[in-house]
Amino acid sequence: MDQSLNPAYAADLDAPVAHDNNQVDTKTIRQVITASSVGTVIEWYDFYIFGSLAAIIGPVLFGHAGKIEDTLLGALAVFGAGFVVRPFGAMFFGRLGDMIGRKYTFLVTLLIMGGATFVTGLIPSYDSIGIAAPIIVVILRLLQGLALGGEYGGAATYVAEYAPDKKRGYYTSFIQITATGGLILSILVIVITRKTMGEAAFKEWGWRIPFLLSGLLLIASYYIRKRLHESPLFAKAKATGTTSKSPLRDSFVNPINRRLVLIALFGVTMGQGVIFYTSQFHAYSFMNNTLKLDIIDSSTILVVAMVLATPLFIYFGSLSDRIGRKRIIMTGMICGALFTIPLFYGIKAYAGPLSEITPATVDAAGAAVPAVMKALAPNVPMMTLLTFLLVLFVTMVYGPIAAYLVELFPTSVRYTSLSVPYHIGNGVFGGFVPLIATAIGVWAAKQPAGTFSKEHSSLLGLVYPVVIALICFFVGMALMKDTRDVKLMDK
């Protein structure tokens, strides 16, 4: 159906019209940013709660007979599966966004994402329905990954196409804080629920509450986004008939645009992806599952570090409007490559030694329950400082990246061309950091005595994100060009 004949769609094109200098009033931009950001925070919340609860969900999904590290790796693998399909979601929803519109496309992604998360909270355990439990969860994770593949590109493109040229880095940086905001929200909900109902009840059934809460968040977010208009640049392109009839072909077959997509992937987004997930999600998983910190300590460390660092996303986004995107992104990239491993060693050192606090037992079903190990007297302030430095590198790389990617591609294929390299970099390279790093650590620990010291085996997996970040830095320095002077009306 031709959407231009749809009365509701036609009315939606009555968006504020962008003038030649791409100026709309400040009130409108603030409304756009608020609506886009609220929805995106909720979508990231949906995606992160699964990973944050991997250690608890693993035995529920894969049965209690397996070893703890096996069920954890299984849960992380399912978590990673959602990332693998994100590029396919980027192609599918990017195409819709470039042909039908930005607003309607990310309304659909919101509904899919929130609905899949809500249903996850209703899935019976492996003990109840057997292999059907992990199969259902994988399907839901794939749906979430597809939806998230269309979410970021829509939000970033939508905000950027409203923003004035000279402040695009500043305005789009508000979208960049949503991923961190979603992670913070997921951690807070999990911790509050866990402490309110007690550890035993939370592990038995209370872990479902954060998933079910997504239903309420979904309703609120959909209502906010439904009130938005289409972006002025896309509305103009639609009215003048200059939208792409084949965004996938124009993005990846056209040699000029294809080259830009490859530069975006290998020079920017894959390095940004590994730095992002190493510094935030893997750091949290490392503190919980390797260092055995109390959930309150690890959550306090990460949340405080991220809250302190969050304004820096906006600072570096704004700074990129003045000194350029490339300089800031590449500085954050090389800092992440050089200092991630030393900072993790510091976090491990300040966690203190491990102390056995409960012996191995057998539960009511006859399954073995291993001894519980816990970090003894961790230095929380120092661990928070070191984690803050990790997140600092994220803010440098991530703060200006939405503006850079939006400015790199023309309006007719912007949604598609931006989304695909972003989600390959974040989904394939970044999303598998927790799984690959943990798996390498588990493998190293199983090697013959003397192959790897106990001190180094748990950190060996960090070689993966460091190598990826270094490759991205060298490619970016050689091929990436700054885009801060680009005028979107000319693209």
Residue pairs with C-beta under 8 A, 6 or more apart in sequence:
3 9
3 100
3 101
4 10
4 238
9 101
9 104
12 101
12 103
12 104
12 229
12 230
13 229
13 230
13 235
13 238
13 239
14 229
15 229
15 230
15 231
15 232
15 235
16 24
16 25
16 28
16 162
16 229
16 232
17 232
17 235
17 236
18 24
18 161
18 162
18 232
18 233
18 236
18 489
20 489
21 164
21 165
21 487
21 489
22 161
22 163
22 164
22 165
22 232
22 233
22 487
22 488
22 489
23 164
24 162
24 164
24 232
28 162
29 159
29 162
29 163
29 171
31 228
32 158
32 159
32 162
32 228
33 159
33 171
33 174
33 175
34 224
35 224
35 225
35 227
35 228
36 155
36 158
36 159
36 175
36 225
36 228
37 155
37 174
37 175
37 177
37 178
37 181
38 220
38 221
38 224
39 106
39 110
39 155
39 221
39 222
39 224
39 225
40 151
40 152
40 155
40 175
40 178
40 179
40 182
41 178
41 181
41 182
41 185
42 110
42 114
42 182
42 214
42 217
42 218
42 220
42 221
43 109
43 110
43 113
43 114
43 147
43 148
43 151
43 182
44 178
44 179
44 181
44 182
44 183
44 186
45 182
45 183
45 185
45 186
45 189
45 214
45 217
46 113
46 114
46 116
46 117
46 144
46 182
46 214
46 217
47 82
47 113
47 117
47 144
47 148
47 182
48 182
48 183
48 186
48 281
49 117
49 186
49 189
49 190
49 210
49 211
49 214
50 57
50 75
50 78
50 79
50 82
50 117
50 120
50 141
51 76
51 79
51 281
51 285
51 434
52 183
52 186
52 187
52 190
52 284
53 190
53 207
53 210
54 72
54 75
54 76
54 79
54 285
54 434
55 68
55 72
55 75
55 288
55 289
56 202
56 203
56 207
57 75
57 207
58 68
58 71
58 72
58 73
58 74
58 75
59 66
59 68
59 71
60 125
60 126
60 133
60 207
61 71
61 74
61 75
61 78
61 125
61 126
61 133
61 134
61 137
62 70
62 71
62 74
62 75
62 126
62 134
63 71
63 126
63 127
64 127
64 363
64 365
64 367
65 367
66 74
68 370
69 442
72 289
72 438
73 435
73 438
73 439
73 442
74 134
76 285
76 434
76 435
76 438
77 435
78 134
78 137
78 138
78 141
79 141
79 431
79 434
79 435
80 431
80 432
80 434
80 435
81 138
81 141
81 142
81 145
82 141
82 142
82 144
82 145
82 148
82 431
83 145
83 426
83 427
83 428
83 430
83 431
83 432
84 145
84 427
84 428
84 431
85 142
85 145
85 146
85 149
85 427
86 145
86 146
86 148
86 149
86 423
86 424
86 426
86 427
86 428
86 431
87 149
87 420
87 423
87 424
87 427
87 428
88 146
88 149
89 109
89 145
89 146
89 147
89 148
89 149
89 150
89 423
90 149
90 150
90 153
90 416
90 419
90 420
90 422
90 423
90 424
91 149
91 248
91 416
91 419
91 420
92 146
92 149
92 150
93 105
93 106
93 108
93 109
93 146
93 147
93 149
93 150
93 151
93 153
93 154
93 415
93 419
94 150
94 153
94 247
94 251
94 415
94 416
94 417
94 418
94 419
94 420
95 247
95 248
95 416
96 104
96 105
96 108
96 150
97 105
97 106
97 150
97 153
97 154
97 157
97 415
97 416
97 419
98 243
98 244
98 247
98 412
98 413
98 414
98 415
98 416
99 243
99 244
99 245
99 247
101 230
101 234
101 238
102 154
102 157
102 158
102 161
102 230
102 231
102 234
102 415
103 158
103 225
103 228
103 229
103 230
103 231
105 150
105 154
105 415
106 150
106 151
106 154
106 155
106 158
106 225
107 222
107 225
107 226
108 147
108 150
109 147
109 148
109 150
109 151
109 154
110 147
110 151
110 218
110 221
110 222
110 225
111 218
111 222
112 143
112 144
112 146
112 147
113 143
113 144
113 147
113 148
113 151
114 214
114 215
114 217
114 218
114 221
114 222
115 218
116 140
116 141
116 143
116 144
116 147
117 140
117 144
117 211
117 214
117 218
118 211
118 212
118 214
118 215
118 218
119 140
120 137
120 140
120 211
121 208
121 209
121 210
121 211
121 212
121 214
122 208
122 212
123 133
123 136
123 137
123 140
124 133
125 133
126 133
126 134
145 427
148 423
149 419
149 423
149 427
150 419
152 175
152 419
152 422
152 423
153 415
153 416
153 418
153 419
153 422
153 423
154 415
154 419
155 175
155 178
156 172
156 175
156 402
156 405
156 406
156 418
157 231
157 406
157 414
157 415
157 418
158 228
158 231
159 171
159 172
159 174
159 175
159 402
160 168
160 171
160 172
160 402
160 403
160 406
160 407
160 488
161 231
161 232
161 233
161 234
161 406
161 411
161 414
161 488
162 171
162 231
162 232
163 170
163 171
163 172
164 171
165 486
165 487
165 488
166 321
167 318
167 321
168 321
168 403
168 406
168 407
168 484
168 488
169 317
169 318
169 319
169 320
169 321
169 325
169 399
169 400
169 403
169 484
170 314
170 317
170 318
170 321
171 317
172 317
172 402
172 403
172 406
173 313
173 314
173 316
173 317
173 318
173 399
173 400
173 402
173 403
174 314
174 317
175 402
176 313
176 317
176 398
176 399
176 401
176 402
177 310
177 313
177 314
179 276
179 398
180 280
180 306
180 309
180 310
180 313
180 391
180 394
181 310
183 280
183 281
183 302
183 306
184 303
184 306
184 307
186 210
187 284
187 299
187 302
187 303
188 299
188 303
189 209
189 210
189 213
190 210
190 299
191 295
191 296
191 299
193 202
193 206
193 207
193 209
193 210
194 202
194 206
194 295
195 296
197 206
229 235
230 238
233 411
233 488
233 489
234 243
234 411
237 243
237 411
237 412
242 411
242 412
243 412
244 250
244 412
244 413
247 412
247 413
247 415
247 416
247 417
248 416
250 257
250 412
250 413
251 257
251 258
251 261
251 409
251 413
251 416
251 417
251 420
252 258
252 261
252 420
257 409
257 410
257 413
257 417
260 408
260 409
260 417
261 417
261 420
261 421
262 421
263 408
263 475
263 476
263 479
263 480
264 405
264 408
264 417
264 418
264 421
264 422
264 425
265 421
265 424
265 425
266 471
266 472
266 475
267 472
267 475
267 476
267 478
267 479
267 480
268 329
268 401
268 404
268 405
268 421
268 425
268 472
268 476
268 480
269 401
269 405
269 421
269 422
269 424
269 425
269 426
270 424
270 425
270 428
270 429
270 430
270 468
270 471
270 472
271 333
271 336
271 337
271 397
271 425
271 468
271 469
271 471
271 472
271 473
271 476
272 329
272 333
272 397
272 398
272 401
272 425
272 426
272 430
272 472
273 425
273 426
273 427
273 428
273 429
273 430
273 431
273 433
273 468
274 336
274 429
274 430
274 433
274 464
274 465
274 468
274 469
275 332
275 333
275 336
275 340
275 393
275 394
275 397
275 430
275 465
275 469
276 394
276 397
276 398
276 426
276 430
277 426
277 430
277 431
277 433
277 434
277 465
278 336
278 340
278 390
278 433
278 437
278 462
278 465
279 336
279 340
279 387
279 390
279 391
279 393
279 394
280 302
280 306
280 390
280 391
280 394
281 433
281 434
282 433
282 434
282 437
282 465
283 302
283 344
283 347
283 387
283 390
284 298
284 299
284 302
285 434
285 438
286 344
286 347
286 437
286 458
287 293
287 297
287 298
287 301
287 302
287 347
287 351
287 383
288 295
288 298
289 438
290 348
290 441
290 458
291 298
291 347
291 348
291 351
291 354
291 375
291 378
292 354
292 372
292 373
292 374
292 375
293 301
293 351
293 374
293 375
293 378
294 374
294 375
297 375
297 378
297 380
300 380
300 384
301 380
301 383
301 384
301 387
302 387
304 384
304 388
305 384
305 385
305 387
305 388
305 390
305 391
306 391
308 388
309 388
309 391
309 392
309 394
309 395
310 395
312 392
312 395
312 396
312 399
313 395
313 398
313 399
314 399
315 395
315 399
316 328
316 332
316 395
316 396
316 399
316 400
317 399
317 400
317 402
317 403
319 328
319 400
320 328
320 399
320 400
320 403
320 404
320 484
321 403
321 484
324 482
324 484
325 400
325 401
325 403
325 404
325 407
325 482
325 483
325 484
326 404
326 476
326 480
326 481
326 482
327 482
328 396
328 399
328 400
329 396
329 397
329 400
329 401
329 404
329 476
329 480
330 473
330 476
330 477
330 480
331 396
332 393
332 394
332 395
332 396
332 397
332 398
333 397
333 469
333 472
333 473
333 476
334 469
334 470
334 473
335 392
335 393
335 396
336 393
336 394
336 397
336 465
336 469
337 466
337 469
337 470
337 473
339 389
339 393
340 390
340 393
340 462
340 465
340 466
340 469
341 459
341 462
341 463
341 466
343 386
343 387
343 389
343 390
344 459
344 462
345 459
346 382
346 386
347 383
347 386
347 387
348 455
348 458
348 459
350 378
350 379
350 382
350 383
350 386
351 375
351 378
351 379
351 383
352 375
352 376
352 377
352 378
352 379
353 375
353 376
354 373
354 374
354 375
354 376
355 373
355 374
355 375
355 376
356 371
356 372
356 373
357 372
357 373
357 374
358 371
358 372
359 371
360 368
360 369
360 370
360 371
361 368
361 369
362 368
362 369
363 369
403 483
403 484
404 483
405 418
405 421
405 422
406 414
406 418
406 488
407 483
407 484
407 486
407 488
407 491
408 417
408 418
408 483
409 417
409 418
409 491
410 491
411 488
411 491
414 491
429 468
433 464
433 465
436 461
436 464
437 461
437 462
437 464
437 465
438 461
439 461
440 460
440 461
440 463
440 464
441 457
441 458
441 459
441 460
441 461
444 451
444 452
444 456
444 457
444 458
444 460
445 452
445 454
445 457
445 458
447 457
452 460
